[in-house]
Amino acid sequence: VAANHFQMRNHALAEHIQTSLSSEVNPKSDSFNVSFLGTSSGVPSKQRMTSATLLQLGGMSFLFDAGEGVQRQMLFVRGKLRDITRIFITHLHGDHIFGLPGLLLGYQGLPGTDVEIYGPPGIFNYIAANMALSQVRLISVNIIVYELVGGEADSGPVKGRKQRRNILHSHYAELSHRCLIRRSIPRRQDGTWVIQAPGELTQDEIAKASEQGHRLPNDQNASTRKAVRIVAAEVFHLDDVQTFGYMVQEQEPPQKIDPEKAIKLGLSPGPKYSILKNGFSVDSDDGTRQIHPEEVLAEGNRKIARKFALVGDNFRLSEAMYRLCQDTDVLVHEATLDNRMKDEVIVRRHATAEMAGLVGKSVNAKVVVLNHISPKFREGREIQELANEAIAANDGVSHIVVAHDFMELLVPPSGFEASVEEEVTIEHNMADT
């Protein structure tokens, strides 16, 4: 097993990073953890597998991309396949999807499971062709594939070619499977694809849940019932490769009430406390005045609606993706190139570490994680140079960290501090034990 050791002068962030090499402990019900299963670009290296990132929110797990070897990587982390009910694919390059067919076959041992997959046009036919040619017979699992349609590279490599069947959008009857379902999500006028958008809670819903002793879906401890907003937008990679970024955000969580403050204002403990916790004003017990949330909230760390954004391979983000990334707690951004390769950006359509740092600065990201690392970079000094390039461009707006396989980032309920002036130093000492 490869042991990763890294040091950070910024201890405020370091305490929230660990190596996720244990499957014995399940995430807490209020967890918001990002585990990196594969962090290499193109092909695996001795230290890194290709792209796969796991976001764990209490009892739910979302997987972003599924490079080769993702099943094996899952064996070493706290995440379990049975908890992954949604898989998000950024684009159809092999280092992001070659692990998907085998991963889906693993669900055969989990009867009654529904798995939702989101990605660009063509992801359905990719899965269907793999299942048909390898004679897979899923009988206990439903795989629902949602293709995000209407983007700028929607037609793929056959754009503009006449009298040629579009392999991304076409239906092939010979590839059909009764457990494989095809659906689509259209692009909205604002340039986004809305995957999930929970409705606003009402006072009646809050009061009813309080009386029945149920957790609300915006509670950070709601586990699998937690409501999150999931939205996609385009990023620009190769002209004929539809590529997406994804944003996941919690609903605004309930805050803590200071009972002494509430009692002084004439409100005894009861269901109205839950309404105040969720941002609504209520009447005092005698009905003589209104009590507002800001008057009775407890001092200390305020819980926030934590936000995660991951962008696929790109040399530029769309305006819609910039908006989705605004004020994110964690931004996972590729850093395939370094400053010596700036001339290759337009040709290869990949980003440098400096570009990732600039994006983090422009969207006020709390943490920028450099990902999709080229196997050309040697672990240690060259990886540190990547981090330094991003740090210099970021001007201290974000924490900067370079991802490595099995790194786990734990986002606290109150989020990260908004800015950092200290340099983050990371050392990777790879040793076989």
Summary of the structure (lengths in Angstrom):
residues: 433
radius of gyration: 22.9
end to end distance: 5.8
largest distance: 76.7
contacts: 1483
relative contact order: 0.16
helix: 27%
strand: 25%
